[in-house]
Amino acid sequence: MEYLKRFLWIAFLSVSCALSASAQARPVSFFKKLSAQISGSSVLRENPGMNRLRWMRFYFPTMSVSERNGFWEQVYKSLSQADRQRALAVYLYQMYISSAAYGGEIPSQLTVNYLGVLNSLERLDVSFDLRKSLSFYEKNKKEIKQWLARFFKEAQLPAYQPENPQNDVWERAFLKTLQNSVMIAGRVGYVLDSPRWQATLSEQDKIWLLRIQQQVKENAREKVVLYEEVFLQSGMLDKASGHFSRRVKKYLYRPAYQECAACSYLTCTQVCKQLQRTSLKDWGNMQLYQLQMYPKAGGVLKSENGAYFSAPGGRIYPEWRYHEAVLVILNHHGRYIPVVLDKFLSAEPIAFSEWLTKFNQQETLLYAYPFKRWSDTEERLVRPDQTENGRIVKNGRFYDPYPVN
């Protein structure tokens, strides 16, 4: 009996100690600390889409021109994992920030409210099959987590804990979101949604952007886009092999102001030039994107009412298989203002949220690339040396008008 009493007493003390320990404050997880700091004041919580941008990692506009990697450069760079490790770490960092700003939300697919999380992946100069990002993460976890610890430290956010297994749970969930968002040709797209960015464009900013649009309009009317396309020569079929025995290269051109891709490239370039010339002391760093809209299931783009798109003056366009425009994210004292410049759909700068409503939300995908100047694009986007009977001459070569249906 005495033994039983002693046993019960020891058991009671053990349970009491356990309950007492659990009643004490448990260590706050990394993500909870992060969410508390990102959420901030009630004012910031009312506008989480803009608040997340305060903590994101961006590539800022520059006038430097890059060369695309050739075949051997691609082969050489593909042997190194470092670029991909860092790029995937940047994606995970951006998703931590976004999820914290949106109250712990992890989307099944990326929407336009997560614009910016793909920046580093989109700038990779080597191929990376994002459908295999989870397996890549598992094999390179140590290096990826080292980058994450560095990013959070640089941003003066709560210290990231590489050894915490709970972080693995979040990171695997973020990578599943990435894999679910792989769309056309292995690229990752954003599904359309109502942006959670609430900001009004000031009259001063509007005037500044309108001036840029006018300069681009004048510049584009003086330039053309050059094409070199290979066509099979009909009537030259080798009956023995069943293949065409001759291919013909045609040299074609289109006026730059008729090409949305050319206009968006020229617009981004002009924004970069203006940033170099203008002293904007009250501005923080600005983000600049080339936007591409594609139909989810192929075919042609559809407008919000299912019909054709129309110009600002009311003229109806032919069918579009894709469309490009420019997103400028202004930054005044941490107040982010997303504005689209698109001369094909609006005569003046237009709010990102309003521009998105011009497209069928259910059937359209958005691809957004941080702007970068490329030497091959610069070589194709030129002023003609002269014009002769509808043809142009550039560096002694004749170019015919590009046939448009």
Residue pairs with C-beta under 8 A, 6 or more apart in sequence:
29 164
29 166
30 158
30 159
30 160
30 161
30 164
30 166
30 167
31 96
31 99
31 100
31 104
31 166
31 167
31 170
33 158
34 96
34 97
34 100
34 152
34 157
34 158
35 100
35 103
35 104
37 100
37 157
37 158
38 51
38 52
38 55
38 97
38 100
38 101
38 157
39 45
39 48
39 51
39 100
39 101
39 103
40 51
44 51
45 51
47 196
47 197
47 198
48 101
48 102
48 103
48 196
49 101
49 113
49 195
49 196
49 197
49 198
50 196
50 197
50 198
50 199
50 335
50 336
51 101
52 97
52 98
52 100
52 101
52 102
53 116
53 329
53 331
53 336
54 334
54 336
55 97
55 101
55 155
55 157
56 94
56 97
56 116
57 90
57 93
57 94
57 119
57 120
57 151
57 155
58 116
58 119
58 285
58 287
58 370
59 119
59 120
59 123
59 370
59 372
60 285
60 286
60 287
61 268
61 271
61 272
61 275
61 286
61 287
61 288
61 371
62 272
62 373
63 269
63 272
63 273
63 276
63 373
64 373
65 373
65 374
65 375
65 378
66 372
66 373
66 374
66 375
67 374
67 375
68 125
68 374
68 375
68 376
69 77
69 125
69 126
73 125
74 125
74 126
74 127
77 83
77 125
77 126
78 126
78 127
81 140
81 143
82 143
83 124
83 125
83 126
84 124
84 126
84 128
84 136
84 140
85 140
85 143
85 144
85 147
86 120
86 147
87 120
87 121
87 123
87 124
87 128
88 121
88 133
88 136
88 137
88 140
88 144
89 144
89 145
89 147
89 148
89 151
90 119
90 120
90 121
90 147
90 151
91 117
91 118
91 120
91 121
91 174
91 178
92 144
92 148
92 171
92 174
92 175
93 147
93 148
93 151
93 152
94 114
94 116
94 117
94 119
95 114
95 117
95 174
95 177
96 170
96 174
98 113
98 114
98 117
99 105
99 106
99 170
99 174
102 113
102 196
106 170
106 173
106 174
106 177
107 114
107 177
108 177
108 180
109 177
109 180
109 181
109 191
110 117
110 118
110 177
110 178
110 181
110 188
110 189
110 190
110 191
111 190
111 191
111 192
111 193
112 190
112 191
112 192
112 193
112 195
112 352
112 356
112 366
113 193
113 195
113 196
114 190
115 190
115 289
115 327
115 366
115 368
116 287
116 368
118 188
118 368
119 370
121 128
121 130
121 188
122 368
122 369
122 370
123 370
123 372
129 186
130 178
130 179
130 182
130 186
130 188
131 179
131 182
131 186
133 175
133 178
133 179
134 172
134 175
134 176
134 179
137 144
137 171
137 172
137 175
141 168
142 162
145 160
145 162
145 167
146 162
148 160
148 162
149 159
149 160
149 162
151 160
152 158
152 159
152 160
153 159
153 160
160 167
161 167
178 188
181 188
181 189
181 190
181 191
182 188
183 189
183 296
183 365
184 294
184 365
187 367
188 367
189 294
189 365
189 366
189 367
190 365
190 366
190 367
190 368
191 365
191 366
192 356
192 359
192 361
192 362
192 364
192 365
192 366
193 361
194 353
194 356
195 338
195 352
195 353
195 356
197 336
197 338
197 352
197 353
199 335
199 336
199 337
199 338
200 337
201 209
201 330
201 337
201 339
201 349
201 351
202 332
205 330
205 337
205 339
205 349
206 348
206 349
208 274
208 278
209 328
209 339
209 341
209 349
210 348
210 349
212 267
212 270
212 271
212 274
212 341
213 267
213 341
213 343
213 348
213 349
215 270
216 263
216 266
216 267
216 270
216 343
217 257
217 343
219 266
219 270
220 255
220 256
220 257
220 262
220 263
220 266
221 255
221 256
221 257
222 383
223 255
223 256
223 262
223 266
223 381
223 382
223 383
224 253
224 254
224 255
224 256
224 381
224 382
224 383
224 384
224 392
224 394
224 399
225 253
225 254
225 255
225 256
225 259
225 261
225 262
225 380
225 381
226 251
226 252
226 253
226 379
226 380
226 381
226 382
226 394
226 399
227 251
227 252
227 253
227 254
227 380
227 399
227 402
228 249
228 250
228 251
228 252
229 249
229 250
229 252
230 247
230 248
230 249
230 250
231 247
231 248
231 249
231 250
232 244
232 246
232 247
232 248
233 244
233 246
233 247
233 248
236 244
236 245
236 246
237 243
237 244
237 245
238 244
238 245
250 400
251 397
251 398
251 399
251 400
252 399
252 400
252 401
252 402
252 403
253 384
253 392
253 394
253 399
253 400
253 401
253 402
254 262
254 401
254 402
254 404
256 262
256 263
256 266
256 381
257 263
260 323
260 324
260 325
260 342
260 344
261 324
262 381
263 324
263 343
263 344
264 290
264 291
264 324
264 325
264 326
264 342
265 290
265 377
265 381
266 381
267 326
267 341
268 288
268 290
268 326
268 371
269 373
271 286
271 288
271 326
271 328
271 371
272 288
272 371
272 373
275 286
282 332
282 333
283 330
283 331
283 332
284 331
284 332
284 333
284 334
285 331
286 328
286 329
286 330
286 331
287 327
287 328
287 329
287 331
287 370
288 326
288 327
288 328
288 329
288 370
288 371
289 326
289 327
289 329
289 368
289 369
289 370
289 371
290 324
290 325
290 326
290 327
290 368
290 369
290 371
291 324
291 325
291 326
291 327
291 340
291 366
291 367
291 368
292 322
292 323
292 324
292 366
292 367
292 368
292 369
293 301
293 322
293 323
293 324
293 325
293 359
293 364
293 365
293 366
293 367
294 301
294 321
294 322
294 364
294 365
294 367
295 301
295 302
295 321
295 363
295 364
295 365
296 362
296 363
296 364
296 365
297 363
299 321
300 319
300 320
300 321
301 309
301 319
301 320
301 321
301 322
301 323
301 359
301 360
301 364
302 359
302 360
302 363
302 364
303 309
303 310
303 358
303 359
303 360
304 357
304 358
304 359
304 360
304 361
306 360
308 316
308 317
308 318
308 319
309 316
309 317
309 320
309 323
309 344
309 345
309 358
310 316
310 317
311 317
311 344
311 345
312 343
312 345
312 346
312 347
317 344
318 404
318 405
323 344
325 340
325 341
325 342
325 344
325 345
325 355
326 340
326 341
326 342
326 371
327 338
327 339
327 340
327 352
327 368
328 338
328 339
328 340
328 341
328 349
329 336
329 337
329 338
329 339
330 336
330 337
330 338
330 339
331 337
338 351
338 352
338 353
339 349
339 350
339 351
339 352
340 346
340 349
340 350
340 351
340 352
340 355
341 349
342 350
342 355
345 355
345 358
346 355
356 366
382 394
384 392
384 393
384 394
384 399
385 392
385 393
385 394
385 395
386 392
386 393
387 393
388 398
390 400
390 401
391 398
391 399
391 400
391 401
392 398
392 399
393 399
